[in-house]
Amino acid sequence: MENRDRISNITCCKKSDQTWMKWMDFGQRMGCHQKPDRSFFIGGYQLPVCARCTGVFIGYLATLFLLPATKGKEKITNIVAAAGCITMLTDWSLQALKIKESTNKRRFLTGIIGGLGIMTLWIHLISKFLRAILKKQQKMWPKKCNIARTLPSVAVKNHESIRKAAEKLLIFCSQQR
């Protein structure tokens, strides 16, 4: 019986049970296997994702706070980020090959390290892609369009600044022609 069937067959009366079922459904949609023996429990309720996925999501969030904090200082390189991903993959592989059974604590910690690595690589890739696009666009816009030169530094702050800066840039440049 699939998790979704197991969850939908539970009849519950309490609001907290209904909320828990919605979160469990969300966790399954995120791609987690949700095995109870590989999950944490709080107040008798299983978390909606396993220990490793919990760590990965925490790693993703931590990266969003750590990368801006490291601006101008030592940055997390792609090699360090890849090493974080390899650490998580190694733990998973050792368990999948039945060489060494992992623990929830190890799954959680390697998940955090892997999540930091994955999100860092994604941010570096997206940033590189956006800068390449913006560099190409700058060549197409007139030289008097000075705002185009400041866009790459604005673009790395967050997605909303990218959208707003691009809109301002397009309006400004269209007025200059």
C-alpha positions, 0 to 999 in steps of 0.5 A, a space after each residue: 500500500 502506497 503512503 498516499 493510500 495509507 494516509 488517505 485511509 486514516 480517519 481522524 477527528 482532531 484538527 491536528 491530525 488533519 493538519 499532519 495528514 496534509 503535511 505528510 501528503 506534501 512531504 510525499 509530493 516532495 519525493 520523500 519515501 517517509 519511512 517511519 524508521 528513517 524519520 523524526 517524530 515530534 509530539 507523536 507525529 512523524 515529520 513529513 520528510 525523512 531525516 535526510 530530507 529534513 537535513 537537506 531542506 535545512 541545508 537549503 535554508 541555511 545556504 540562503 542565509 549563509 551566502 549573503 553573509 559571506 559576501 566580500 569574505 571567503 566564499 563557498 567554492 564549487 569544489 567545497 559545495 560538490 564535496 558536501 554533495 558527495 558526502 551525502 551521496 557516500 552515506 546514502 551509497 554505503 547504506 544502499 549497498 548494505 555496507 553500513 547502515 546509517 543512523 537518523 543522526 548521520 542521515 540528518 547531518 549529511 543531509 544538511 551538508 548535502 543541502 548546503 552543497 546542492 543549493 550553493 551549486 544551484 545559486 552559483 549556476 543561476 548567478 553565472 547564467 544571469 550574468 552571462 545574459 546580462 552581459 550579452 544584453 549590455 552589449 545590445 543597449 546604448 552606452 548612455 544606458 548606465 543603469 545596465 552596468 549596475 544590474 549584475 550587482 543588484 541581481 544577485 541579492 534576490 529574485 524580486 530585485 532581479 525582476 524590479 531591476 530588469 523592469 527599471 532597466 527596460 523602461 529606462 533604456 526604451 526612453 533613451 532611444 
